[in-house]
Amino acid sequence: MIGWKRAERLGRADATASPETNIHKGKLQEMDDAQAFEQFKQCTVKVLGVSPEQVTMEASFAEDLDADSLDIVELVMELEDSFGIKVEESELEGVDTVGAAYKLVKGKLA
């Protein structure tokens, strides 16, 4: 299933997700840190095809999760859809660990 926003961008009329199934930013702001990291982890597992145990704050995208630049772009798109945020390309500079990426996402929710 793809997110409804991504479905709109891709022109997919057959998308199974809807705005009602997407978590809205207001609800995410109420989310505690553990819940937010769990959602972040689920996105990472889905996009990168890694096990949940590999997704730790210290994990390096390149070295530990074997993610290349295209994988990172796909992950960012998934995180944007999942969390209802927008991440600019310039904000990704120096984000090479799960912890750094998670901090960026959490900052967008504050």
ZIVENWO-V457465 format. One record per helix or strand of 2 or more residues. SS is the DSSP state (2 for helix, 1 for strand). FROM is the first residue (numbers start at 0). LEN is the number of residues. Records with the same first field share a line. If there is no record, write none. Layout:
SS->FROM-LEN / FROM-LEN
//
This chain:
2->3-7 / 18-3 / 24-6 / 32-16 / 51-3 / 68-15 / 88-4 / 97-12
//
